[in-house]
Amino acid sequence: MSNANKGIGKVDVRLKWDPSPWSRPPHHLDLVVVGVAIQQNGDGPKTFGDLTNAGVLVVDGYQKLLEDDFARLAGSTAMTVAEFTRDDSGAWEFREMVRGFDTDPVVFTAEMGGTRSA
């Protein structure tokens, strides 16, 4: 069995943009949401509860920002885990955003940044 993602070990996501013209307000980009989705292969839906020894770890250097074993969202097929935004001074802020979804990966990518309805 082949795994298309086998060669990836550590991933850095970097945003870049040109500064605003001198006379205009600054532009800012945020890394709105980090999500995890289970690839569904047609054998019926797989949830995080079907996995063993799975989890996510978000770190800043050696500082652990978030560690989760997916147990609290065992019935979900996808989840968001974190959001990164800039504060008014321009410093990056981390916000834990563990939220489960019961949808396929394509739909999840459209839903994951949305606000949760009551």
HELIX and SHEET records of a PDB file:
HELIX    1   1 PHE A   48  ASP A   50  5                                   3    
HELIX    2   2 ALA A   71  LEU A   73  5                                   3    
HELIX    3   3 PRO A  105  GLU A  111  1                                   7    
SHEET    1   A 3 LEU A  31  ALA A  37  0                                        
SHEET    2   A 3 ALA A  78  ARG A  86 -1                                        
SHEET    3   A 3 TRP A  92  PHE A 101 -1                                        
SHEET    1   B 2 VAL A  56  ASP A  60  0                                        
SHEET    2   B 2 GLN A  63  ASP A  68 -1                                        
END                                                                             
